[in-house]
Amino acid sequence: PTRRRHRHPRSDTSFANMPRKPIVGGNWKCNPDKTEKLDSLISNYDSEKIDTSKCDVYVCPSPLHVSYCMGKFKEGVMVTPQNCNIKGCGAFTGEMAVEQMKDMGITNVLIGHSERRGEFGLMAYDTNETLATKLKYILDAGLTCVYCIGEPKEIREKGIEAVLAEMEVQLKPIYALLDPAKVVIAYEPVWAIGTGLTATPEAAQETHKGIRDMIKEKGPEGCAEAIRIQYGGSANAKNAPDLSAQPDIDGFLVGGASLKPEIADVIKAIAEAKC
């Protein structure tokens, strides 16, 4: 059959019937302030409530703490840097190269977080174009990636059509790179990050479905049904069960709650809802 012109061809990986195993990430951002506090944070992920056979789990320590955290988590929890550069080792002061990560045994990288994209009055360290370059660099090196997208409050207030139009802008440079076995999309409503505000389960589902529909139309054939889309706006133990019940929410990228024991309850909620 004739494909739409904008449809990217299927990659070598067959996506047919690929199950969407739930996935939860804990983003510690620039925390904690002292190395001596790391063991306590790590212990939150040792809970018997966390079953990595039912839910993939990754943790993003601050760059200075990545090395300390390697080998400290229970089996199946991936230590995941919060960023990488675009082209490897060399004269890139302040950056981290994927080659360095591979040498440490790291297999997964997070990029595109709104705090790196210039939200909250911070300098924009990344654009949609640089992030597409980073994603290709990560995948070419054989690592997997959590790729963050999201909209600020002023766009959300214009309605779902405006939100999805912005998601199209952010996804367009990477459609051809999407592979459900290697890329997870983390949708972050920027206005909900760190504010205590959370999208209603219905609003979050509407956005996630819209993102999946766009990938179905413009991404590799079969990708949309298999790719995992996390929700990343102030998820916590209280709201996780209702959000987990939504069919197009496949997990969470957790901020503040990832520094607390309740992260185990967030992971348990999505695992129970999807398994």
C-alpha positions, 0 to 999 in steps of 0.5 A: 500500500502507498504510504503518506509522504510524511510517514517515515519508513519502518526501521529494522526493528519490528514494533508489532505487538511490542508491549508497553511496559510501564516506566518511572523515572526519578529526576533528582535535579540538583539535589541533594546538597551533601553526598552523605545524603545519597544513601538515604535517597537510594534506599527509597528505591530498595523498597519491596514495593518496587518490582523492576520486572513489572516496571522499568525504573531509572534515576537521574542523579545530579552530574556530580553524584552519578559516579557515586550512585553507580552500582548502589541501586537494586538490580534493574534500576538504571542510573541515568544522566540528566544531559549529554553533549552533542558530539563526544569528548574534546574541548567542551567545557562543562559537558558530558560525553556519551562515550564517558557514560558507556565506559561507566556502564551507563545505558540510558540518558535523559535530555530535553528537560524544560529546565534545560530548554530555558523555562523558569527564567533560566538560560536556554541550553537546548533547542529542538534542533540541538536535542535532535542532534543529541538524540541521534548521537545517543542512539548511534552510540547504542544507548537509550534515551528519555526525551522530554517535551512539554508546554508552558502555561500560556500555551496550555491556556489557549487549549488542547489544539495549541498544546498539540501544535507545540508538541508537533514543533518539538517532535518534528525534528525527531520523528524519524529517530523514534524507536520504541525499544530505544526512546521514551517520550516524557511529556511535561506540562511545564506549568505543573513542574514543581508547582504542586499543580497537576493536569487532571487525569482526563487532560493528561490523557487527552494530551498523551493520546494527541501525542500518540496520534501525531506519532502514528501519523508522522512517525515510523510505521507501528511506532505509536502503538509501542512507544512509551509516553511518561507523564511528568507534572508533579506526579506523586503517590496521591495522584499516581493511581488515577493518572495510571488508569489512563490508557495512554499514560505509560509511566511517570517522570517524577521530580520532588516525590522521587526524593521521598519514600513515596516514589515506591508507591508511584512505581507500584501504582503504575505497575498494578494498573498496567500489569 
